[in-house]
Amino acid sequence: MVVLVDEGSNPFELGVAAELFGLRRPELERPWYEFALCAPDPATRMHAGMFTLTGVPGPEAAERADTLIVPNRPDPEAPPSPAVLEVVRRAADRGARLVSFCTGAFTLAAAGVLDGRPATTHWRWTGLFAARWPGVLLRPDVLFVDDGDVLTSAGSAAALDLGLHLIRRDHGAEVANAVSRRLVFAAHREGGQRQFVPQPVPVVPDVSLAPLLDWARERVHEPLGVGDLAARAAVSAATLHRRFRAELGTTPLAWLTGQRVALACRLLEAGERRLEVVAAASGLGTTSNLRERVRRQTGVTPDAYRRRFTTVAQANPSAADQLSQHREHTNRAPVRFAALHGDLTPPP
């Protein structure tokens, strides 16, 4: 995994990549990413001249990368350098996975790798992006877009959402949750949530949804519905919906579904083969609903997901044991789950 550092890059996005993929994580007891930087110039000045990176390997360091990360464009209105575009195009030609943070999507678009594909970028620059790259299927409101081998995130903090999503794709939900806890990063955002609320709705001052979310996480295996959440919060269903939209950028039902799929994935990773047990223990109810939800949010069937992410070193606990672990986990830190396709809207 290589980060392509450009003149004027933002240290925040660079730090996100280094923190998520560059630090050793011996507590996970598994091979981690081989992480490196590359830059067209040996001395690359960061955003606003805050500091200069020296001794960074040249573009040749990206030649064997299976994932190339492009952080923000310092000035989206200015074209990327030919050297930067060449690195991106060569990576695309050899089939590397391409990832952009924030306005890094402008670099991918300029390289021609986003034509005809869905993508996102920082909300502030979506108008310019759409005008400049009409062939890209811009999704201006979401936190990140996963289109298989090309992934793009919205502004700054959304890089963390996409980074954890990548870890989940590569290593499974349990490992992504462990990294999230290590970072003390426990937001409740899904991939398809809105980047911001342009007209915040009035809510009760100083009242957060966090206690309600913690209460619901401990009970996602139960037949909870929106009405139950509203009753717990002592508000109407309509008010709850507005508060979820304002605070989380999603709906109560979509949030519940995401939490249930997250738990189902943890059960599958533990090796549980009986889909009816996973469906019941995760609150998804039926095996058909389990299959549909897991397939929509991971792109594969539950059986395929289990085969890919079953933890070999872990004993194969029953779903009941995993459910107990889930309750303990939710008491320690909220589960964070990012939809692979960024859309938690229930199917019709």
N, C-alpha and C positions, 0 to 999 in steps of 0.2 A: 504494500500500500504506500503510495507516494503522493505527497502534497506539492502541487505546482505553485510556488510562491512567485507572485508578480510584483513589480515595482508599485508601491503604495498599498499593498495588501493589508487588510485589517488584522492586527494581532489576535483579536478575539476568535475569529474563525480558525486561525492557525492553532491557537491554544486548544480549541475544542477538539480538533483532529489529533493533536499530540496527546491530550488527556485521554481520549477514548481509545485510540488505536496504538499510541506509541509507548505508553507506560506498561511495564511488565506487571502481570497480575498472577503471581504464583498461587494465590489462594484459590484460583479457579482450576488449577491442576490440569491444564490443557494447553496445547500450543496456541500462542497468540499471534497477532499480526507482525510481520516484518515491516517496520515503518521507516520512512525516509522522507527528506525534503529534496526538492530540486528547484533550480531557478535559472533563468536565461543568463543572468549576470552574477559573477562571484560575490559582489557586494550589492545587496538588495535593500533599499530603503523602505521601511514600513510606512503605514499610513501617517500622514502629517509629519513625517520625519522624526517620529518618536524614537526610533533606533534603527540601526542598520544590521542586517544579517550578513555575516561574512563566513567564508569557508563552506558555503552551501554547494553541494554537487551541482553540476550542470545538467542540461536536459537529458543527457545520456543515462542519468540515474533512473529515468522513467521508462526506459526501454523494456525492462522485464516486469514492470508493475502489472499486476492483474486488476488493481483498482487505482484510478487516478482521481484525486480530489482537487477541484479548482475552487479556491475561496473567492471572496468578493472581488468584483472589478472596482478599483479605486475611483474611476470615473466612468460610469456606464455610457456616457455620451462620447467618450473617446474609444477608438477601436483598439483591440488588443494588439500587441506586437506580433509581427510575423513569426518570431521564435516561439511565442506562447501558442499560437494557433497550430504551428507545426507539431508541437508536443501532443496537443489534444488530438489532432487528426491521425497521427501515427498510432496513438493508443487506441483510437476507435477502429482503425484498420486492422489491428491485430486482435480485436475482440475484447479489449479490456473493459472493465466496468467503469463508467464515468459518473462522477458525483460532483455536484456544484453546491456551494453554500451561498445564500444571499444573491448578490448580483453576479456571482460566478456564472449564472445561467446565460448572461450576455456573452461570455467567452465561448461557452458551448454552442450557442446559436451562431456566433460569428464563424465558428469552425464548421458549421453545417451539419452538426450531429443531432440537432433537435428538429430538423425539418419533418413535419408530419407527425410529430410525437407530442404527448402532453408534457407540460413543464410548468414550473412556477418560479417566482422570484419575489424580491421585497415589494410589498404593496405600493411603496412610494414610486417605484419605477415601472409598474405594470403598464401604464399608458404608453410610455416610450417604447417598452419592449414590444407591445402588441403592434405599434405602428412600424417599428423597424423590422420585426420578424413575423409577418402575417402568416407565414407557413407553419409556425409553431402553434400547437393547440394549448394556448395559455390558460391555466387555471389560476386566476388572480387571487382567490380567497383562501386557498388551503395552505397548510403549514409545510407540507412536502408532497412530492409526487414520485412514486416508484413505477417506472416503466421498464422493469426488468434490468437491462444492462445500462440504463441511464436514469439517474435519480437526481432530483433538484429540490432544494429547500427554499423557504422564504427567508426573511431577514434574520440575521444574527442569532438570536436564541433558538430559532427553529433548526439551526445546525445541530444542536443537541438532540432534538427530536429525531432528526434524520439519522444522526450518528448511532443512537441507541437502536433505531430501527434496523440499521445495517448489522449491528451486532446480533440482534434477534434473528435476522435472516441467516446469518452465518453460523451462529452458535445456539440458537434456541431462546425461548422466552425466559427460562430460568437463569441463564447466564446474563441476559440483558437486564433482568431484574437485579441480579447481584451487582452488576456494574452501576446501575442506577442508585442502589443503596450506598455503594462506596462513594459515589459523588454527592450523596445527600441531595439527590435530585429527584423529587417526587411530585412532579406536576401531573395533571390529569388530562393532558391534551392528546388527541388522536390525530392521525395524519390528515384527515379530511376536515378538521375544524378550521374555522375562519381565522385569518391572521389577526384581525382586530375587529372591534365593534364600532362602526362609524358613528352611530348614534346610541350611546349607552342608555339602556332603559333604567328608569328609577328603581332602586332596590332599597330595602331597609338598611340604613346606615350601619356600618360596623357588624353586619351579619354575614358570615361566610357559609358557603356550602360544605366546607371541609368536614364538620361534625357529621352531617348527613351522609357524605360520601364514605367516611370511615364506617359508619353504622351499616350502610348498604353493602360495602365490600365483605363484611363478615357474614352476610346473608345472601350473597348472590346465588348460592345453590338452592335457596328457597324460592317459591313462586312469587317473587316480588314483582310488582308492576308500578307504573307511574303513580297510580292512586295511592299505593302504600308509601311511596316516597313523599308524596304531597301531604299525606296524613301525618307522617313522622315530622315533617317540617312545619306542620300546622298552617299550610297555605293551600290555595286552590291549585288544581292541575295546571291551569293557564298561567298562574303566577310562577309556579315551579318551572314551567317551560321557559318563561322569559328570563328567570334567574339563571338557568343553565346556559341559555344562549348568551347572556351578558357576561357570566363569569367563566364559562368553559368553552363557549363557542360551539356547543353541540346540544343535542336534545337529551332528555332523561332516558328515553328508550334506547337511543344509540349508545349512550354511556353504559347502561346496564348490559347491553349486548356485548360491548367491547370487553367489559370485565368478565363476563361469562366465557367468552372465547379465550381470554387470557388464562382463566382457570382450566378450561378444557385442554389447552395446549400444554400446561404444566402437567396435567394428568397423563397426557399422551407421552410426554417426555419421560415420565417416570416408568413408562413401559406398559401402561394399562391397555390391554387389547380389546376388552369388551366395550364396544361403543355404547351399548345401552347403559353401562355403568358410568362412563364418562358423561353421557348426556344428562343422566339424572344427577350426578354429583356436581356438575357445573351449572345446573339450573337451566340448561338448554332444552330439557324435557325429552325430546324424541331424537332417535338416531338420524332421521331425515333432516331435522333442523340443525343438528350438530354438523352433519356433512355439508349442508349448504353454508352455514356460517363459517366454518373452518376453511372451506374452499374459497369463499368470497374474500376472506381476510388474509389467507396465506397463499392462495393460488394452487394448493394441492389438497388431496383428500386427507382425512384424519389418519388413515393407515399409512399413507406416504409420509405425512408429517412425523408420525411416531417412528417410522424406520429411520428417518433422517436425523432426528434429534434425541432419540433415547439415550440417556446418560449411562454409558457402560459401567462406570465406576460405582454407580449408585445401586443399592439393592432395589429390588422391584417391589416397592410398597403397593399396597392396595389403594384403590381410589379413596377409601375411607381414611387411610393414613395420610394421603396427599391432601385431602380436604382438611384434616387437622393441621397439617403444615401450612396450608393456605390461611387458616384462621390466625395461626401464630404470625405468619408473614404480614398479614394485613394489620396486625396490632403493632408491628415494628415500623413498617413503612408502606405506603400505598403502592400497589402494583401499577406499573406503567406499561401500557400496551399500545403499540402503534400499528394501525392497519396497513397491510402491505399495499393495498390499493387506495388507501386514504379515504374510504367511503364506508361509513358504518350505518348508512340508511337501510332500514329493514327492507327485504325484498317484498314486492307486492304479493 
